[in-house]
Amino acid sequence: MVNNMTIELDLKGEVCPYTFVKTKLKLEEVESGEELVVFFDHAPAVENVPRSLKNEGHKIMGIEQTGDRLWKVRIKKA
Amino acid sequence: MKLGILLTTSPENENTNTVIEISKAAREQGHDVSIFLMYDGVYNVNKKEFAELINKGVEITICAFNAEQRRVAKVDGILFGSQYDHACIANSADRFISFG
């Protein structure tokens, strides 16, 4: 889903390692410099997906808890 | 040399002692050792002799998802990571041994 040139990806219900795999696949559809917003409800993923993406050169613009076991991660593609 | 080790069995299995001794021997010879724990292997962080490998410079990473499933509490000095970290360890190792 595209929302004002920020692409969103809903990964609620997904667990490791698919949280990382699906985020990475979606990032391939995003232009360099554009933002991808991913929604998680899996606590281990909220720590590990941003750290792994940072390791791959992408920028983490923000990690926000939006509800009980609900997180929103903003990623800027390298 | 960089040695990578995967351990997926729980501390009751003799694999744990084997991994401990191999890691100690490798470190004594100056090699880098990185261990990745998953499945029941995550329980090894609660075994004193295993956790002491950290003090010998062994890098230990654990699958945070499997740890959450098994209610294994966080341990200082051990990265609660993911399969991404497992892949990085396997990718950077000169030798990789899997105990399962």
Backbone of each chain as nested JSON, in Angstrom:
{
  "chains": [
    {"id": "A", "residues": [
      {"number": 1, "name": "MET", "atoms": {"N": [0.863, -1.19, 0.0], "CA": [0.0, 0.0, 0.0], "C": [0.896, 1.237, 0.0]}},
      {"number": 2, "name": "VAL", "atoms": {"N": [0.591, 2.193, -0.879], "CA": [1.399, 3.42, -0.973], "C": [0.591, 4.551, -0.332]}},
      {"number": 3, "name": "ASN", "atoms": {"N": [1.304, 5.298, 0.557], "CA": [0.565, 6.362, 1.26], "C": [1.438, 7.586, 1.209]}},
      {"number": 4, "name": "ASN", "atoms": {"N": [1.107, 8.567, 0.312], "CA": [1.932, 9.78, 0.137], "C": [3.385, 9.4, -0.048]}},
      {"number": 5, "name": "MET", "atoms": {"N": [3.707, 8.492, -0.962], "CA": [5.064, 8.093, -1.301], "C": [5.789, 7.422, -0.147]}},
      {"number": 6, "name": "THR", "atoms": {"N": [5.094, 7.037, 0.928], "CA": [5.675, 6.173, 1.949], "C": [4.985, 4.825, 1.78]}},
      {"number": 7, "name": "ILE", "atoms": {"N": [5.771, 3.832, 1.524], "CA": [5.189, 2.522, 1.3], "C": [5.041, 1.823, 2.642]}},
      {"number": 8, "name": "GLU", "atoms": {"N": [3.913, 1.178, 2.852], "CA": [3.665, 0.51, 4.129], "C": [3.612, -0.99, 3.928]}},
      {"number": 9, "name": "LEU", "atoms": {"N": [4.063, -1.716, 4.935], "CA": [4.058, -3.183, 4.899], "C": [3.55, -3.702, 6.237]}},
      {"number": 10, "name": "ASP", "atoms": {"N": [2.461, -4.428, 6.197], "CA": [1.868, -4.94, 7.432], "C": [2.349, -6.366, 7.668]}},
      {"number": 11, "name": "LEU", "atoms": {"N": [3.216, -6.532, 8.659], "CA": [3.748, -7.868, 8.955], "C": [3.205, -8.383, 10.282]}},
      {"number": 12, "name": "LYS", "atoms": {"N": [2.062, -7.879, 10.685], "CA": [1.444, -8.411, 11.901], "C": [1.111, -9.876, 11.672]}},
      {"number": 13, "name": "GLY", "atoms": {"N": [1.44, -10.713, 12.656], "CA": [1.191, -12.141, 12.511], "C": [2.391, -12.905, 11.99]}},
      {"number": 14, "name": "GLU", "atoms": {"N": [3.384, -12.18, 11.491], "CA": [4.584, -12.847, 10.981], "C": [5.616, -12.956, 12.104]}},
      {"number": 15, "name": "VAL", "atoms": {"N": [6.426, -14.007, 12.065], "CA": [7.482, -14.177, 13.066], "C": [8.825, -14.359, 12.364]}},
      {"number": 16, "name": "CYS", "atoms": {"N": [9.919, -14.274, 13.155], "CA": [11.244, -14.527, 12.602], "C": [11.22, -15.916, 11.938]}},
      {"number": 17, "name": "PRO", "atoms": {"N": [12.001, -16.103, 10.856], "CA": [12.784, -15.118, 10.109], "C": [11.995, -14.386, 9.032]}},
      {"number": 18, "name": "TYR", "atoms": {"N": [10.671, -14.632, 8.932], "CA": [9.937, -14.032, 7.813], "C": [9.803, -12.518, 7.961]}},
      {"number": 19, "name": "THR", "atoms": {"N": [9.852, -12.04, 9.198], "CA": [9.772, -10.595, 9.394], "C": [10.932, -9.903, 8.688]}},
      {"number": 20, "name": "PHE", "atoms": {"N": [12.12, -10.493, 8.76], "CA": [13.276, -9.891, 8.083], "C": [13.199, -10.155, 6.587]}},
      {"number": 21, "name": "VAL", "atoms": {"N": [12.89, -11.387, 6.211], "CA": [12.876, -11.751, 4.793], "C": [11.86, -10.898, 4.025]}},
      {"number": 22, "name": "LYS", "atoms": {"N": [10.645, -10.784, 4.564], "CA": [9.604, -10.034, 3.844], "C": [9.896, -8.539, 3.82]}},
      {"number": 23, "name": "THR", "atoms": {"N": [10.526, -8.034, 4.893], "CA": [10.904, -6.612, 4.886], "C": [11.943, -6.374, 3.803]}},
      {"number": 24, "name": "LYS", "atoms": {"N": [12.912, -7.288, 3.74], "CA": [13.991, -7.112, 2.753], "C": [13.437, -7.207, 1.328]}},
      {"number": 25, "name": "LEU", "atoms": {"N": [12.517, -8.139, 1.089], "CA": [11.93, -8.276, -0.252], "C": [11.168, -7.007, -0.621]}},
      {"number": 26, "name": "LYS", "atoms": {"N": [10.449, -6.437, 0.348], "CA": [9.672, -5.219, 0.069], "C": [10.609, -4.052, -0.224]}},
      {"number": 27, "name": "LEU", "atoms": {"N": [11.739, -4.027, 0.505], "CA": [12.702, -2.933, 0.293], "C": [13.23, -2.932, -1.128]}},
      {"number": 28, "name": "GLU", "atoms": {"N": [13.232, -4.103, -1.759], "CA": [13.731, -4.176, -3.135], "C": [12.803, -3.429, -4.097]}},
      {"number": 29, "name": "GLU", "atoms": {"N": [11.554, -3.223, -3.679], "CA": [10.59, -2.504, -4.531], "C": [10.634, -1.004, -4.271]}},
      {"number": 30, "name": "VAL", "atoms": {"N": [11.375, -0.591, -3.272], "CA": [11.424, 0.813, -2.855], "C": [12.63, 1.477, -3.499]}},
      {"number": 31, "name": "GLU", "atoms": {"N": [12.454, 2.768, -3.852], "CA": [13.581, 3.49, -4.454], "C": [14.571, 3.893, -3.356]}},
      {"number": 32, "name": "SER", "atoms": {"N": [15.819, 4.028, -3.712], "CA": [16.832, 4.49, -2.759], "C": [16.417, 5.858, -2.218]}},
      {"number": 33, "name": "GLY", "atoms": {"N": [16.499, 6.018, -0.902], "CA": [16.133, 7.297, -0.294], "C": [14.677, 7.38, 0.122]}},
      {"number": 34, "name": "GLU", "atoms": {"N": [13.865, 6.448, -0.391], "CA": [12.45, 6.44, -0.003], "C": [12.273, 5.677, 1.307]}},
      {"number": 35, "name": "GLU", "atoms": {"N": [11.098, 5.896, 1.906], "CA": [10.834, 5.276, 3.21], "C": [9.882, 4.11, 3.088]}},
      {"number": 36, "name": "LEU", "atoms": {"N": [10.159, 3.098, 3.898], "CA": [9.252, 1.948, 4.044], "C": [8.825, 1.925, 5.508]}},
      {"number": 37, "name": "VAL", "atoms": {"N": [7.545, 1.799, 5.738], "CA": [7.033, 1.708, 7.109], "C": [6.494, 0.297, 7.31]}},
      {"number": 38, "name": "VAL", "atoms": {"N": [7.04, -0.38, 8.333], "CA": [6.663, -1.775, 8.57], "C": [5.989, -1.883, 9.939]}},
      {"number": 39, "name": "PHE", "atoms": {"N": [4.916, -2.673, 9.986], "CA": [4.176, -2.876, 11.237], "C": [4.407, -4.3, 11.722]}},
      {"number": 40, "name": "PHE", "atoms": {"N": [4.822, -4.433, 13.001], "CA": [5.101, -5.747, 13.593], "C": [4.249, -5.938, 14.84]}},
      {"number": 41, "name": "ASP", "atoms": {"N": [4.037, -7.235, 15.168], "CA": [3.478, -7.545, 16.502], "C": [4.317, -8.637, 17.155]}},
      {"number": 42, "name": "HIS", "atoms": {"N": [5.569, -8.776, 16.692], "CA": [6.479, -9.82, 17.17], "C": [7.707, -9.158, 17.783]}},
      {"number": 43, "name": "ALA", "atoms": {"N": [7.783, -9.247, 19.138], "CA": [8.814, -8.488, 19.871], "C": [10.244, -8.773, 19.392]}},
      {"number": 44, "name": "PRO", "atoms": {"N": [10.659, -10.045, 19.209], "CA": [12.038, -10.274, 18.759], "C": [12.354, -9.57, 17.438]}},
      {"number": 45, "name": "ALA", "atoms": {"N": [11.358, -9.442, 16.587], "CA": [11.596, -8.817, 15.278], "C": [11.874, -7.327, 15.409]}},
      {"number": 46, "name": "VAL", "atoms": {"N": [11.223, -6.697, 16.393], "CA": [11.385, -5.25, 16.538], "C": [12.82, -4.897, 16.922]}},
      {"number": 47, "name": "GLU", "atoms": {"N": [13.498, -5.821, 17.625], "CA": [14.908, -5.567, 17.961], "C": [15.818, -5.942, 16.807]}},
      {"number": 48, "name": "ASN", "atoms": {"N": [15.505, -7.092, 16.186], "CA": [16.477, -7.642, 15.244], "C": [16.379, -7.128, 13.826]}},
      {"number": 49, "name": "VAL", "atoms": {"N": [15.154, -6.854, 13.343], "CA": [15.037, -6.409, 11.948], "C": [15.729, -5.057, 11.749]}},
      {"number": 50, "name": "PRO", "atoms": {"N": [15.463, -4.065, 12.618], "CA": [16.187, -2.796, 12.429], "C": [17.706, -2.962, 12.507]}},
      {"number": 51, "name": "ARG", "atoms": {"N": [18.176, -3.77, 13.464], "CA": [19.635, -3.941, 13.625], "C": [20.23, -4.592, 12.374]}},
      {"number": 52, "name": "SER", "atoms": {"N": [19.519, -5.582, 11.832], "CA": [20.033, -6.272, 10.637], "C": [20.023, -5.338, 9.432]}},
      {"number": 53, "name": "LEU", "atoms": {"N": [18.963, -4.544, 9.283], "CA": [18.883, -3.621, 8.144], "C": [19.947, -2.535, 8.234]}},
      {"number": 54, "name": "LYS", "atoms": {"N": [20.188, -2.06, 9.473], "CA": [21.249, -1.066, 9.666], "C": [22.577, -1.665, 9.24]}},
      {"number": 55, "name": "ASN", "atoms": {"N": [22.769, -2.942, 9.567], "CA": [23.997, -3.646, 9.198], "C": [24.146, -3.725, 7.684]}},
      {"number": 56, "name": "GLU", "atoms": {"N": [23.023, -3.645, 6.972], "CA": [23.042, -3.713, 5.516], "C": [23.084, -2.331, 4.868]}},
      {"number": 57, "name": "GLY", "atoms": {"N": [23.205, -1.291, 5.733], "CA": [23.391, 0.055, 5.189], "C": [22.144, 0.912, 5.141]}},
      {"number": 58, "name": "HIS", "atoms": {"N": [20.989, 0.382, 5.484], "CA": [19.76, 1.188, 5.468], "C": [19.698, 2.021, 6.749]}},
      {"number": 59, "name": "LYS", "atoms": {"N": [18.844, 3.07, 6.713], "CA": [18.76, 3.958, 7.885], "C": [17.431, 3.725, 8.596]}},
      {"number": 60, "name": "ILE", "atoms": {"N": [17.489, 3.58, 9.922], "CA": [16.269, 3.405, 10.71], "C": [15.828, 4.786, 11.181]}},
      {"number": 61, "name": "MET", "atoms": {"N": [14.694, 5.225, 10.684], "CA": [14.217, 6.588, 10.969], "C": [13.432, 6.643, 12.268]}},
      {"number": 62, "name": "GLY", "atoms": {"N": [12.932, 5.484, 12.688], "CA": [12.176, 5.517, 13.946], "C": [11.563, 4.175, 14.261]}},
      {"number": 63, "name": "ILE", "atoms": {"N": [11.509, 3.887, 15.571], "CA": [10.844, 2.678, 16.062], "C": [9.848, 3.149, 17.107]}},
      {"number": 64, "name": "GLU", "atoms": {"N": [8.567, 2.891, 16.865], "CA": [7.52, 3.448, 17.732], "C": [6.585, 2.327, 18.171]}},
      {"number": 65, "name": "GLN", "atoms": {"N": [6.319, 2.268, 19.476], "CA": [5.319, 1.287, 19.921], "C": [3.952, 1.942, 19.801]}},
      {"number": 66, "name": "THR", "atoms": {"N": [3.077, 1.338, 19.017], "CA": [1.791, 1.98, 18.723], "C": [0.639, 1.312, 19.464]}},
      {"number": 67, "name": "GLY", "atoms": {"N": [0.974, 0.265, 20.202], "CA": [-0.086, -0.401, 20.961], "C": [0.509, -1.575, 21.71]}},
      {"number": 68, "name": "ASP", "atoms": {"N": [-0.354, -2.337, 22.37], "CA": [0.129, -3.504, 23.112], "C": [0.659, -4.519, 22.109]}},
      {"number": 69, "name": "ARG", "atoms": {"N": [1.966, -4.781, 22.177], "CA": [2.636, -5.686, 21.228], "C": [2.418, -5.23, 19.788]}},
      {"number": 70, "name": "LEU", "atoms": {"N": [2.429, -3.94, 19.548], "CA": [2.336, -3.402, 18.173], "C": [3.408, -2.348, 17.991]}},
      {"number": 71, "name": "TRP", "atoms": {"N": [4.215, -2.497, 16.903], "CA": [5.295, -1.56, 16.654], "C": [5.271, -1.107, 15.208]}},
      {"number": 72, "name": "LYS", "atoms": {"N": [5.805, 0.111, 15.034], "CA": [5.91, 0.69, 13.687], "C": [7.375, 1.074, 13.491]}},
      {"number": 73, "name": "VAL", "atoms": {"N": [7.98, 0.55, 12.409], "CA": [9.393, 0.841, 12.17], "C": [9.507, 1.569, 10.843]}},
      {"number": 74, "name": "ARG", "atoms": {"N": [10.171, 2.724, 10.843], "CA": [10.357, 3.506, 9.607], "C": [11.789, 3.304, 9.136]}},
      {"number": 75, "name": "ILE", "atoms": {"N": [11.899, 2.904, 7.87], "CA": [13.204, 2.573, 7.29], "C": [13.426, 3.436, 6.056]}},
      {"number": 76, "name": "LYS", "atoms": {"N": [14.615, 4.022, 5.965], "CA": [14.946, 4.761, 4.742], "C": [15.918, 3.898, 3.958]}},
      {"number": 77, "name": "LYS", "atoms": {"N": [15.584, 3.593, 2.716], "CA": [16.42, 2.673, 1.94], "C": [17.727, 3.337, 1.549]}},
      {"number": 78, "name": "ALA", "atoms": {"N": [18.81, 2.583, 1.63], "CA": [20.148, 3.093, 1.285], "C": [20.268, 3.357, -0.22]}}
    ]},
    {"id": "B", "residues": [
      {"number": 1, "name": "MET", "atoms": {"N": [42.087, -17.928, 12.636], "CA": [40.986, -18.594, 11.945], "C": [39.693, -18.242, 12.691]}},
      {"number": 2, "name": "LYS", "atoms": {"N": [38.634, -18.14, 11.914], "CA": [37.294, -17.894, 12.508], "C": [36.517, -19.209, 12.513]}},
      {"number": 3, "name": "LEU", "atoms": {"N": [36.11, -19.638, 13.734], "CA": [35.337, -20.881, 13.85], "C": [33.892, -20.522, 14.167]}},
      {"number": 4, "name": "GLY", "atoms": {"N": [32.969, -21.025, 13.381], "CA": [31.534, -20.838, 13.626], "C": [30.941, -22.14, 14.117]}},
      {"number": 5, "name": "ILE", "atoms": {"N": [30.069, -22.055, 15.132], "CA": [29.448, -23.264, 15.688], "C": [27.944, -23.034, 15.808]}},
      {"number": 6, "name": "LEU", "atoms": {"N": [27.175, -24.01, 15.361], "CA": [25.724, -23.998, 15.563], "C": [25.379, -25.102, 16.562]}},
      {"number": 7, "name": "LEU", "atoms": {"N": [24.605, -24.749, 17.577], "CA": [24.215, -25.744, 18.586], "C": [22.701, -25.676, 18.762]}},
      {"number": 8, "name": "THR", "atoms": {"N": [22.022, -26.814, 18.48], "CA": [20.563, -26.801, 18.545], "C": [20.009, -27.749, 19.609]}},
      {"number": 9, "name": "THR", "atoms": {"N": [20.908, -28.421, 20.364], "CA": [20.41, -29.365, 21.371], "C": [20.557, -28.781, 22.773]}},
      {"number": 10, "name": "SER", "atoms": {"N": [19.779, -29.323, 23.704], "CA": [19.748, -28.758, 25.058], "C": [20.953, -29.255, 25.872]}},
      {"number": 11, "name": "PRO", "atoms": {"N": [21.185, -28.599, 27.033], "CA": [22.404, -28.88, 27.809], "C": [22.577, -30.344, 28.245]}},
      {"number": 12, "name": "GLU", "atoms": {"N": [21.494, -31.108, 28.295], "CA": [21.644, -32.511, 28.723], "C": [22.401, -33.326, 27.662]}},
      {"number": 13, "name": "ASN", "atoms": {"N": [22.382, -32.828, 26.426], "CA": [23.039, -33.575, 25.339], "C": [24.547, -33.385, 25.426]}},
      {"number": 14, "name": "GLU", "atoms": {"N": [25.309, -34.43, 25.084], "CA": [26.768, -34.297, 25.202], "C": [27.332, -33.256, 24.244]}},
      {"number": 15, "name": "ASN", "atoms": {"N": [26.528, -32.846, 23.274], "CA": [27.001, -31.801, 22.362], "C": [27.487, -30.575, 23.125]}},
      {"number": 16, "name": "THR", "atoms": {"N": [26.789, -30.258, 24.213], "CA": [27.135, -29.046, 24.948], "C": [28.564, -29.11, 25.46]}},
      {"number": 17, "name": "ASN", "atoms": {"N": [28.912, -30.231, 26.07], "CA": [30.275, -30.359, 26.59], "C": [31.297, -30.336, 25.463]}},
      {"number": 18, "name": "THR", "atoms": {"N": [30.95, -30.953, 24.353], "CA": [31.855, -30.953, 23.194], "C": [32.087, -29.533, 22.702]}},
      {"number": 19, "name": "VAL", "atoms": {"N": [31.002, -28.762, 22.608], "CA": [31.115, -27.377, 22.138], "C": [31.945, -26.544, 23.11]}},
      {"number": 20, "name": "ILE", "atoms": {"N": [31.729, -26.764, 24.412], "CA": [32.495, -26.022, 25.413], "C": [33.981, -26.311, 25.254]}},
      {"number": 21, "name": "GLU", "atoms": {"N": [34.332, -27.586, 25.139], "CA": [35.756, -27.957, 25.072], "C": [36.398, -27.5, 23.759]}},
      {"number": 22, "name": "ILE", "atoms": {"N": [35.668, -27.637, 22.655], "CA": [36.216, -27.176, 21.361], "C": [36.436, -25.668, 21.405]}},
      {"number": 23, "name": "SER", "atoms": {"N": [35.47, -24.955, 21.98], "CA": [35.579, -23.493, 22.028], "C": [36.771, -23.072, 22.871]}},
      {"number": 24, "name": "LYS", "atoms": {"N": [36.935, -23.721, 24.013], "CA": [38.071, -23.389, 24.905], "C": [39.378, -23.653, 24.184]}},
      {"number": 25, "name": "ALA", "atoms": {"N": [39.486, -24.804, 23.544], "CA": [40.729, -25.168, 22.86], "C": [41.031, -24.179, 21.736]}},
      {"number": 26, "name": "ALA", "atoms": {"N": [39.993, -23.8, 20.983], "CA": [40.19, -22.87, 19.855], "C": [40.643, -21.514, 20.371]}},
      {"number": 27, "name": "ARG", "atoms": {"N": [40.013, -21.041, 21.442], "CA": [40.39, -19.75, 21.994], "C": [41.819, -19.781, 22.533]}},
      {"number": 28, "name": "GLU", "atoms": {"N": [42.2, -20.906, 23.156], "CA": [43.57, -21.011, 23.693], "C": [44.594, -20.919, 22.57]}},
      {"number": 29, "name": "GLN", "atoms": {"N": [44.191, -21.327, 21.362], "CA": [45.125, -21.246, 20.233], "C": [44.939, -19.941, 19.455]}},
      {"number": 30, "name": "GLY", "atoms": {"N": [44.123, -19.041, 20.025], "CA": [44.017, -17.708, 19.434], "C": [43.02, -17.583, 18.298]}},
      {"number": 31, "name": "HIS", "atoms": {"N": [42.167, -18.592, 18.123], "CA": [41.167, -18.514, 17.053], "C": [39.927, -17.758, 17.552]}},
      {"number": 32, "name": "ASP", "atoms": {"N": [39.194, -17.134, 16.624], "CA": [37.916, -16.487, 16.969], "C": [36.832, -17.556, 16.938]}},
      {"number": 33, "name": "VAL", "atoms": {"N": [35.935, -17.492, 17.926], "CA": [34.847, -18.476, 17.998], "C": [33.513, -17.746, 18.113]}},
      {"number": 34, "name": "SER", "atoms": {"N": [32.574, -18.081, 17.217], "CA": [31.212, -17.534, 17.288], "C": [30.234, -18.692, 17.329]}},
      {"number": 35, "name": "ILE", "atoms": {"N": [29.388, -18.682, 18.347], "CA": [28.407, -19.757, 18.519], "C": [27.008, -19.186, 18.294]}},
      {"number": 36, "name": "PHE", "atoms": {"N": [26.184, -19.937, 17.547], "CA": [24.776, -19.564, 17.389], "C": [23.927, -20.68, 17.989]}},
      {"number": 37, "name": "LEU", "atoms": {"N": [23.006, -20.271, 18.889], "CA": [22.114, -21.227, 19.564], "C": [20.705, -21.053, 19.029]}},
      {"number": 38, "name": "MET", "atoms": {"N": [20.065, -22.177, 18.697], "CA": [18.651, -22.102, 18.319], "C": [17.949, -23.381, 18.76]}},
      {"number": 39, "name": "TYR", "atoms": {"N": [16.641, -23.415, 18.542], "CA": [15.816, -24.511, 19.063], "C": [16.126, -24.731, 20.547]}},
      {"number": 40, "name": "ASP", "atoms": {"N": [16.241, -26.032, 20.982], "CA": [16.521, -26.258, 22.401], "C": [17.926, -25.812, 22.793]}},
      {"number": 41, "name": "GLY", "atoms": {"N": [18.742, -25.508, 21.819], "CA": [20.091, -25.02, 22.114], "C": [20.076, -23.741, 22.928]}},
      {"number": 42, "name": "VAL", "atoms": {"N": [18.951, -22.994, 22.868], "CA": [18.887, -21.733, 23.601], "C": [18.992, -21.951, 25.115]}},
      {"number": 43, "name": "TYR", "atoms": {"N": [18.63, -23.172, 25.583], "CA": [18.696, -23.434, 27.025], "C": [20.127, -23.419, 27.553]}},
      {"number": 44, "name": "ASN", "atoms": {"N": [21.108, -23.56, 26.649], "CA": [22.503, -23.614, 27.091], "C": [22.972, -22.333, 27.772]}},
      {"number": 45, "name": "VAL", "atoms": {"N": [22.278, -21.216, 27.506], "CA": [22.719, -19.97, 28.142], "C": [22.554, -20.041, 29.66]}},
      {"number": 46, "name": "ASN", "atoms": {"N": [21.733, -20.963, 30.131], "CA": [21.526, -21.094, 31.587], "C": [22.52, -22.045, 32.227]}},
      {"number": 47, "name": "LYS", "atoms": {"N": [23.403, -22.643, 31.413], "CA": [24.418, -23.561, 31.963], "C": [25.678, -22.746, 32.265]}},
      {"number": 48, "name": "LYS", "atoms": {"N": [26.09, -22.749, 33.519], "CA": [27.191, -21.887, 33.973], "C": [28.442, -22.045, 33.117]}},
      {"number": 49, "name": "GLU", "atoms": {"N": [28.874, -23.306, 32.895], "CA": [30.125, -23.525, 32.159], "C": [30.02, -22.985, 30.738]}},
      {"number": 50, "name": "PHE", "atoms": {"N": [28.791, -23.001, 30.208], "CA": [28.612, -22.517, 28.836], "C": [28.689, -20.998, 28.802]}},
      {"number": 51, "name": "ALA", "atoms": {"N": [27.97, -20.376, 29.722], "CA": [27.948, -18.905, 29.753], "C": [29.35, -18.343, 30.036]}},
      {"number": 52, "name": "GLU", "atoms": {"N": [30.173, -19.129, 30.751], "CA": [31.531, -18.652, 31.07], "C": [32.406, -18.522, 29.818]}},
      {"number": 53, "name": "LEU", "atoms": {"N": [31.988, -19.132, 28.715], "CA": [32.761, -19.001, 27.471], "C": [32.856, -17.534, 27.047]}},
      {"number": 54, "name": "ILE", "atoms": {"N": [31.888, -16.729, 27.481], "CA": [31.902, -15.302, 27.128], "C": [33.181, -14.666, 27.664]}},
      {"number": 55, "name": "ASN", "atoms": {"N": [33.544, -15.064, 28.894], "CA": [34.75, -14.485, 29.516], "C": [36.027, -14.902, 28.797]}},
      {"number": 56, "name": "LYS", "atoms": {"N": [35.91, -15.963, 27.989], "CA": [37.096, -16.417, 27.24], "C": [37.097, -15.816, 25.831]}},
      {"number": 57, "name": "GLY", "atoms": {"N": [36.164, -14.875, 25.598], "CA": [36.153, -14.176, 24.313], "C": [35.334, -14.854, 23.24]}},
      {"number": 58, "name": "VAL", "atoms": {"N": [34.524, -15.834, 23.64], "CA": [33.663, -16.491, 22.648], "C": [32.433, -15.611, 22.427]}},
      {"number": 59, "name": "GLU", "atoms": {"N": [32.05, -15.418, 21.168], "CA": [30.866, -14.613, 20.829], "C": [29.673, -15.554, 20.776]}},
      {"number": 60, "name": "ILE", "atoms": {"N": [28.667, -15.277, 21.587], "CA": [27.492, -16.152, 21.614], "C": [26.263, -15.355, 21.178]}},
      {"number": 61, "name": "THR", "atoms": {"N": [25.562, -15.885, 20.2], "CA": [24.316, -15.288, 19.731], "C": [23.229, -16.354, 19.836]}},
      {"number": 62, "name": "ILE", "atoms": {"N": [22.031, -15.932, 20.178], "CA": [20.937, -16.862, 20.406], "C": [19.736, -16.398, 19.589]}},
      {"number": 63, "name": "CYS", "atoms": {"N": [18.926, -17.325, 19.153], "CA": [17.704, -16.965, 18.405], "C": [16.685, -16.417, 19.391]}},
      {"number": 64, "name": "ALA", "atoms": {"N": [16.383, -15.135, 19.261], "CA": [15.492, -14.466, 20.224], "C": [14.08, -15.064, 20.161]}},
      {"number": 65, "name": "PHE", "atoms": {"N": [13.68, -15.497, 18.989], "CA": [12.333, -16.073, 18.844], "C": [12.241, -17.398, 19.612]}},
      {"number": 66, "name": "ASN", "atoms": {"N": [13.23, -18.29, 19.39], "CA": [13.221, -19.562, 20.115], "C": [13.351, -19.33, 21.623]}},
      {"number": 67, "name": "ALA", "atoms": {"N": [14.116, -18.307, 22.004], "CA": [14.281, -18.007, 23.435], "C": [12.942, -17.536, 24.018]}},
      {"number": 68, "name": "GLU", "atoms": {"N": [12.23, -16.708, 23.255], "CA": [10.912, -16.239, 23.736], "C": [9.949, -17.412, 23.864]}},
      {"number": 69, "name": "GLN", "atoms": {"N": [9.969, -18.303, 22.88], "CA": [9.093, -19.483, 22.928], "C": [9.37, -20.34, 24.161]}},
      {"number": 70, "name": "ARG", "atoms": {"N": [10.639, -20.408, 24.549], "CA": [11.042, -21.275, 25.662], "C": [11.229, -20.493, 26.958]}},
      {"number": 71, "name": "ARG", "atoms": {"N": [10.814, -19.22, 26.936], "CA": [10.897, -18.357, 28.137], "C": [12.31, -18.32, 28.716]}},
      {"number": 72, "name": "VAL", "atoms": {"N": [13.279, -18.209, 27.848], "CA": [14.671, -18.075, 28.304], "C": [14.942, -16.589, 28.482]}},
      {"number": 73, "name": "ALA", "atoms": {"N": [15.336, -16.234, 29.704], "CA": [15.54, -14.814, 30.017], "C": [16.823, -14.291, 29.382]}},
      {"number": 74, "name": "LYS", "atoms": {"N": [16.871, -12.984, 29.167], "CA": [18.05, -12.35, 28.571], "C": [19.246, -12.538, 29.504]}},
      {"number": 75, "name": "VAL", "atoms": {"N": [20.416, -12.693, 28.882], "CA": [21.664, -12.876, 29.636], "C": [22.655, -11.83, 29.132]}},
      {"number": 76, "name": "ASP", "atoms": {"N": [23.265, -11.109, 30.046], "CA": [24.238, -10.092, 29.666], "C": [25.377, -10.707, 28.864]}},
      {"number": 77, "name": "GLY", "atoms": {"N": [25.768, -10.013, 27.815], "CA": [26.913, -10.489, 27.031], "C": [26.536, -11.447, 25.918]}},
      {"number": 78, "name": "ILE", "atoms": {"N": [25.253, -11.812, 25.857], "CA": [24.789, -12.716, 24.797], "C": [23.779, -11.954, 23.94]}},
      {"number": 79, "name": "LEU", "atoms": {"N": [24.045, -11.898, 22.63], "CA": [23.155, -11.182, 21.715], "C": [21.924, -12.032, 21.425]}},
      {"number": 80, "name": "PHE", "atoms": {"N": [20.77, -11.492, 21.739], "CA": [19.515, -12.175, 21.392], "C": [19.167, -11.741, 19.97]}},
      {"number": 81, "name": "GLY", "atoms": {"N": [19.567, -12.563, 19.019], "CA": [19.516, -12.17, 17.621], "C": [18.544, -12.994, 16.803]}},
      {"number": 82, "name": "SER", "atoms": {"N": [18.943, -13.227, 15.536], "CA": [18.015, -13.881, 14.61], "C": [18.787, -14.7, 13.583]}},
      {"number": 83, "name": "GLN", "atoms": {"N": [18.044, -15.26, 12.64], "CA": [18.685, -16.062, 11.593], "C": [19.632, -15.203, 10.748]}},
      {"number": 84, "name": "TYR", "atoms": {"N": [19.404, -13.905, 10.743], "CA": [20.328, -13.005, 10.035], "C": [21.723, -13.107, 10.648]}},
      {"number": 85, "name": "ASP", "atoms": {"N": [21.751, -13.122, 11.997], "CA": [23.04, -13.239, 12.68], "C": [23.664, -14.617, 12.421]}},
      {"number": 86, "name": "HIS", "atoms": {"N": [22.826, -15.625, 12.395], "CA": [23.289, -16.984, 12.091], "C": [23.954, -16.989, 10.704]}},
      {"number": 87, "name": "ALA", "atoms": {"N": [23.291, -16.354, 9.742], "CA": [23.841, -16.304, 8.378], "C": [25.156, -15.531, 8.352]}},
      {"number": 88, "name": "CYS", "atoms": {"N": [25.237, -14.454, 9.121], "CA": [26.478, -13.66, 9.147], "C": [27.624, -14.49, 9.73]}},
      {"number": 89, "name": "ILE", "atoms": {"N": [27.324, -15.265, 10.789], "CA": [28.362, -16.11, 11.398], "C": [28.828, -17.158, 10.391]}},
      {"number": 90, "name": "ALA", "atoms": {"N": [27.866, -17.82, 9.748], "CA": [28.226, -18.869, 8.784], "C": [29.007, -18.286, 7.609]}},
      {"number": 91, "name": "ASN", "atoms": {"N": [28.624, -17.082, 7.204], "CA": [29.247, -16.446, 6.046], "C": [30.682, -16.02, 6.329]}},
      {"number": 92, "name": "SER", "atoms": {"N": [30.935, -15.614, 7.585], "CA": [32.275, -15.075, 7.879], "C": [33.229, -16.128, 8.43]}},
      {"number": 93, "name": "ALA", "atoms": {"N": [32.69, -17.319, 8.73], "CA": [33.551, -18.345, 9.348], "C": [34.46, -19.028, 8.324]}},
      {"number": 94, "name": "ASP", "atoms": {"N": [35.67, -19.392, 8.784], "CA": [36.565, -20.201, 7.945], "C": [36.141, -21.67, 8.031]}},
      {"number": 95, "name": "ARG", "atoms": {"N": [35.761, -22.039, 9.245], "CA": [35.211, -23.391, 9.445], "C": [33.909, -23.26, 10.231]}},
      {"number": 96, "name": "PHE", "atoms": {"N": [32.93, -24.109, 9.894], "CA": [31.627, -24.037, 10.565], "C": [31.195, -25.444, 10.948]}},
      {"number": 97, "name": "ILE", "atoms": {"N": [30.925, -25.639, 12.251], "CA": [30.527, -26.969, 12.717], "C": [29.103, -26.889, 13.269]}},
      {"number": 98, "name": "SER", "atoms": {"N": [28.278, -27.852, 12.907], "CA": [26.892, -27.857, 13.371], "C": [26.655, -29.038, 14.305]}},
      {"number": 99, "name": "PHE", "atoms": {"N": [26.138, -28.721, 15.501], "CA": [25.83, -29.787, 16.473], "C": [24.313, -29.832, 16.64]}},
      {"number": 100, "name": "GLY", "atoms": {"N": [23.694, -30.881, 16.15], "CA": [22.212, -30.92, 16.238], "C": [21.719, -32.313, 16.548]}}
    ]}
  ]
}
